[in-house]
Amino acid sequence: MRLGIPKESASGEHRVALVPETIGRLGEGVDVVVEPGAGDAASFSDEAYREAGASIGDPWSAEVVAKVAPPSAEEAARLHEGQVLIAFLQPLTDAEGIERLSRAGVHAFALESVPRITRAQPMDALSSQATVSGYKAALIAADRLPRFFPMLMTAAGTIPPAKVLVLGAGVAGLQAIATARRLGAVVSGFDVRPAVREQVESLGATFLDLGVQGEETEGGYARELTPEQRAAQQAELQARIPQFDAVITTAAIPGRPAPTLVTAEAVRAMRPGSVIVDLAAETGGNCELTEPGQEIDAGGVTIVGTTNVPSTMPTHASQLLSRNVASLLGLLVADGNVALDWDDEVVAGTCVTRKAEVPA
Ligand code: NAD
């Protein structure tokens, strides 16, 4: 069986779906074909792929194609019936892209749809990439803040530590809390899922009690708040946010626009020099003033709306993603052949389009 690894074509996408290190872990009977230059932006050369046993060539005719971003219309046109595709396919928001793959009869596996059960953890690419985003968000906040994160006692006097608030304490939020703590900031965290309080506190942060509590779905995600809960949360945050030097927001509801947590009024109340890093920028932002893909100055407050943050750390983001892809592939391939077991809840749950099967 051949596994094709295309060079990503989406603007700003520096990751690659498979890194040389993973090739040796794919098992017997899997030949890897990598498009020339596919790993360049993530610091993996064609030479490194060759040394790991891959060939450099056209990845699109392989039985399985693994990539990062959803295929463009031109790329999708190169796929054929019965082929397996693994990628972030945005199944809840990109209906047109999914329809295209469905028409082509491709067995498409969306990395976002891997069920969040213990057995599937090694395949959980949302978590691996959120870890990168959370870490980087804390570094961006520290970099943009015109103050120190840690407390410093110097001959020139004592500098108090920065106060950082992390809103949304899922995988990215918890990593942002841990990283900001390591840098010496005093950190508070908040999430609508009640189970999170303990996790926030175990990282040495304070749980901000806003008196708003949401619900958790079976998959461990937050349910959207009611309009009353949303209003109560915004009002509570409005009062608390001006006490913080940096606010990192990560709140998300799968398939829905990001909830507004930081209103324009709350930004106006922040001290000049304060920083907001909005990891939800891609789905509209948790801050009302965020401009996705931009870094802006709003009355002296820096608002960072960088999108695709994992791609800003492409080497390790790709390495983690590559291990997720290899683990998923392990479920889709047996003895060097594609073998799709639709009774497996991870295989069935991750698949978003499949070739129509003719009844026997
Ligand atoms: P996510 O990216 O969908 O959302 C980020 C966070 O935003 C979540 O914690 C969510 O509760 C929070 N949020 C939503 N609306 C909010 C609001 N109005 N105010 C404040 N916070 C809000 O979530 P995620 O990071 O992908 O993870 C969600 C859950 O899934 C976590 O509990 C995580 O531990 C769990 N998980 C489980 C597994 C597993 O295998 N069992 C694997 C990965 C993640």
Residues whose N, C-alpha, C, O or C-beta is under 5 A from the ligand:
A	BS01	NAD	R116 I117 T118 Q121 S127 L167 G168 A169 G170 V171 A172 F190 D191 V192 R193 G219 G220 Y221 A222 T250 A251 A252 I253 P254 P259
